[in-house]
Amino acid sequence: MINILYPRLSSHDALAYIEKIKTSSPESIAIDTAVPRLGVGETYAEIGGTRIPSSDLESLQSNLRNIANQFGFPKSLSRDAAHQFDQAIGIHLFENMRISAHEASQPAVWQYLCAMVLPDLVRWRFPGDEIDGSSIERFIGGRRNAFGRLWWRAFVLKTDSLVGNDPYELLKSLGEDESVQLMERPAVFGDRRLVKAVANAFLLESKRSRSTRQKLMREIQKRLVRRMPLVFFGAMNDEMLANEMKQLAKLTSESLADAQNVVV
C-alpha cells in the first residue's frame, strides 16, 4: 500500500488561525473552510510516500462532515453521542487516511487537519466555555488532539479478527474514560500488545467486579505502572501476556472489593 503524505502545519501558523475562530460558531467556520485551506504555509515530508491529491483531501473533509451530520451537527452532543462520534471518526480516519504510524506521529499533520480542513468539527466537538471557546490543545498536535488521538485508538485497538467479526469490537467496547486511561499513559501506550491485553482483561473482569468500570480501569492502570519496572512484559508471548493481565485485573478487583468491605 502506498503511504500518503499529508500537509503539515507549524504550531505558529496553526495558532494564528485558531485564535481567530476558537469562539466562532461551527457553522461560520464550516463556511470559511468549505474546502481545505491550502497555501497557508503547509509543508510535506520530503520522502516516504506520495502527497495526497487535493481531491482526496476534499473527500476526507466531506466524509467526516457527513458523519458529523449523522450525529446532529451543529446541535450539542450528549456525552454518549460524543463518544460514539469519536469512535466513528477514528475508524474512518484509520481506514481511509492511508498513513503510516510514522506519519501519524507528526503533530504538524494533525495541526493541519484540525486547523485547515475540519476546524468546524473540532469547535463543535469541544466547544469549551462561552468566554474562552475551544481549548487550543484540541487543535494542536499531541495526545489530546481532536483527531490524532482517535486515529491512534483505532491503530492500537484494532484486532486481527476472523472473517465476519468486527475488528473494532475492542475499541467500541471501551468507554471514553477507559480509552483515555489506556491511551494517555506513555509507558503503556507504547506497546500495542500490552494495551490490547489490558483492555481485554479489564472488559472480562468488569463483568464480575463490584466496582465501577471507571474505578476498576484506573486502579488496574496504577497497579500495572507499578509493576512495569519489575516485569518485562515484552518478553511474554500473547498467551502469557493475556494471562498475566487477567491475573492483574482479578487482583485489582479483589483489592477494591476488600476495601469496600472494610468497616470504618
C-alpha positions in Angstrom: 0.0 0.0 0.0 1.3 3.5 -0.9 1.8 5.7 2.1 0.1 9.0 1.8 1.8 12.2 2.9 -0.4 14.9 4.4 0.2 18.6 4.6 1.9 19.7 7.8 1.4 23.0 9.6 3.6 24.5 12.2 2.2 25.3 15.6 2.8 29.0 15.0 0.8 29.0 11.7 -1.9 26.9 13.2 -2.3 29.1 16.3 -2.6 32.2 14.2 -5.8 30.8 12.6 -7.1 29.0 15.7 -7.0 32.2 17.8 -9.4 33.8 15.3 -12.0 31.0 15.3 -11.9 29.3 18.7 -15.0 31.2 19.8 -16.8 31.3 16.4 -19.8 29.2 15.6 -19.1 25.8 14.0 -21.4 26.8 11.1 -19.5 30.0 10.3 -16.2 28.1 10.5 -17.5 25.5 8.1 -18.4 28.2 5.6 -14.8 29.6 5.9 -13.4 26.2 5.3 -15.8 25.0 2.6 -12.8 23.3 1.1 -9.4 22.5 2.7 -7.3 25.6 3.0 -4.1 25.3 1.0 -1.2 27.8 0.5 -1.2 28.6 4.2 2.4 27.7 4.9 1.9 24.0 4.9 4.9 21.6 4.2 5.2 17.9 3.4 7.6 15.2 4.3 10.3 15.1 1.6 10.3 11.2 1.4 8.3 8.3 2.5 5.2 8.4 0.3 3.0 10.3 -2.1 1.4 13.6 -1.4 -2.3 13.5 -1.0 -4.2 15.0 -4.0 -6.4 17.9 -3.1 -9.4 16.0 -4.3 -8.7 13.2 -1.8 -8.3 15.8 1.0 -11.7 17.3 0.0 -13.3 13.8 0.0 -11.9 13.2 3.5 -13.3 16.5 4.7 -16.7 15.8 3.1 -16.9 12.2 4.6 -16.1 13.4 8.1 -18.6 16.2 7.9 -21.2 13.6 6.8 -20.5 11.6 9.9 -20.9 14.8 12.0 -24.3 15.4 10.3 -25.4 12.0 11.3 -24.8 13.0 14.9 -26.8 16.2 14.6 -24.2 18.8 13.7 -24.3 21.6 14.8 -26.6 20.7 17.7 -24.8 20.0 21.0 -23.6 16.4 21.6 -24.6 14.4 24.6 -21.7 12.6 26.4 -22.7 9.2 24.9 -23.2 10.6 21.4 -19.8 12.4 21.6 -18.1 9.1 22.4 -19.9 7.3 19.5 -19.0 10.1 17.2 -15.3 9.8 18.3 -15.4 6.0 17.5 -16.9 6.6 14.1 -14.4 9.3 13.2 -11.5 7.3 14.5 -12.4 4.2 12.4 -13.0 6.3 9.3 -9.6 8.1 9.7 -7.7 4.9 10.2 -9.4 3.1 7.4 -9.2 5.9 4.9 -6.2 8.2 5.5 -3.7 5.5 4.4 -0.8 6.9 6.5 2.0 5.2 8.3 2.4 5.3 12.1 5.4 7.5 11.5 3.4 10.0 9.5 0.7 9.9 12.1 3.2 10.6 14.9 3.9 14.0 13.4 2.0 16.7 15.3 2.0 19.0 12.3 -0.1 16.6 10.3 -2.9 16.8 12.8 -2.5 20.5 13.3 -3.2 21.0 9.6 -6.2 18.7 9.6 -7.7 20.4 12.7 -7.0 24.0 11.7 -7.3 24.0 7.9 -9.6 21.1 7.0 -12.1 20.5 9.8 -11.9 23.2 12.4 -15.6 23.4 12.5 -15.8 19.8 13.8 -13.2 20.5 16.4 -15.0 23.6 17.6 -18.3 21.6 17.7 -16.9 18.5 19.4 -15.0 20.5 22.0 -17.0 23.8 22.5 -15.4 24.8 25.8 -17.0 27.7 27.6 -18.7 30.8 26.2 -15.7 33.1 27.0 -12.6 31.2 26.0 -14.2 28.8 23.5 -12.5 25.6 22.4 -9.3 24.6 24.0 -6.2 25.1 21.9 -4.9 21.6 22.8 -7.7 20.1 20.7 -6.3 21.7 17.6 -2.5 21.4 18.3 -0.7 18.1 17.8 -0.4 15.9 20.9 -2.2 13.3 22.9 -5.3 15.4 23.2 -5.6 16.5 19.6 -9.2 16.1 18.4 -8.4 13.7 15.5 -4.9 12.4 16.1 -6.0 10.7 19.4 -8.8 8.9 17.5 -6.6 7.6 14.7 -4.2 6.2 17.4 -7.0 4.5 19.3 -8.1 2.7 16.1 -4.5 1.8 15.2 -3.7 0.4 18.7 -7.0 -1.4 19.4 -7.9 -2.9 16.1 -7.7 -6.7 16.2 -7.0 -9.3 13.6 -10.4 -10.9 13.7 -11.8 -13.8 11.8 -13.8 -13.1 8.7 -17.2 -11.8 9.7 -16.1 -10.4 13.1 -15.7 -6.7 13.8 -12.0 -5.8 14.1 -13.0 -2.7 16.1 -15.1 -4.6 18.7 -12.5 -3.9 21.4 -12.4 -0.2 20.5 -16.2 0.0 20.6 -16.4 -1.8 24.0 -14.5 0.8 25.8 -15.9 4.0 27.3 -14.3 7.4 26.9 -12.6 7.4 30.3 -11.4 3.9 29.8 -9.9 4.8 26.4 -8.2 7.8 27.9 -6.7 5.7 30.7 -5.3 3.3 28.2 -4.0 5.8 25.6 -2.7 8.7 27.7 -0.2 6.7 29.7 3.0 6.7 27.6 4.6 3.7 29.4 1.6 1.5 28.5 0.6 3.1 25.1 3.9 2.3 23.6 3.2 -1.4 23.5 0.2 -2.3 21.3 0.1 -5.9 22.6 0.1 -4.7 26.2 -2.7 -2.2 25.6 -5.0 -4.8 24.0 -4.2 -7.4 26.7 -5.1 -4.8 29.4 -8.3 -3.8 27.6 -9.4 -7.4 27.2 -8.6 -8.3 30.8 -10.4 -5.2 32.0 -13.6 -6.0 30.0 -13.6 -9.5 31.3 -13.1 -8.5 34.9 -15.6 -5.7 34.7 -18.4 -8.2 34.2 -18.0 -9.6 37.6 -16.4 -6.8 39.6 -18.4 -4.9 42.2 -16.5 -1.7 41.5 -17.5 0.8 38.8 -15.8 0.3 35.4 -14.1 3.7 35.8 -12.6 2.9 39.2 -11.6 -0.6 38.1 -9.7 0.7 35.0 -7.9 3.4 36.9 -6.8 1.0 39.6 -5.7 -1.6 37.0 -3.6 1.1 35.4 -2.0 2.1 38.7 -1.1 -1.5 39.5 0.3 -2.1 36.0 2.5 1.0 36.1 3.9 -0.1 39.5 4.8 -3.5 38.0 6.3 -2.3 34.8 9.8 -1.6 36.3 9.9 -5.1 37.7 8.4 -7.2 34.8 9.4 -7.2 31.2 6.1 -7.8 29.5 7.6 -7.6 26.1 9.3 -10.9 26.6 6.0 -12.7 27.1 4.1 -14.4 24.2 0.5 -13.5 23.6 -1.0 -16.2 25.8 1.4 -15.4 28.7 0.7 -11.7 28.5 -3.1 -12.3 28.4 -3.0 -14.5 31.4 -0.8 -12.0 33.3 -3.2 -9.2 32.6 -6.2 -11.3 33.6 -4.5 -12.1 36.9 -3.6 -8.4 37.4 -7.2 -7.3 36.8 -8.5 -10.0 39.1 -6.2 -9.0 41.9 -7.2 -5.3 41.4 -10.9 -6.2 41.6 -10.4 -8.3 44.7 -8.4 -5.5 46.3 -11.2 -3.0 45.6 -13.8 -5.4 47.0 -11.8 -5.8 50.2 -11.5 -2.1 50.6 -15.3 -1.7 50.2 -15.8 -4.3 52.9 -13.7 -2.5 55.5 -15.9 -1.1 58.2 -14.9 2.5 59.1 
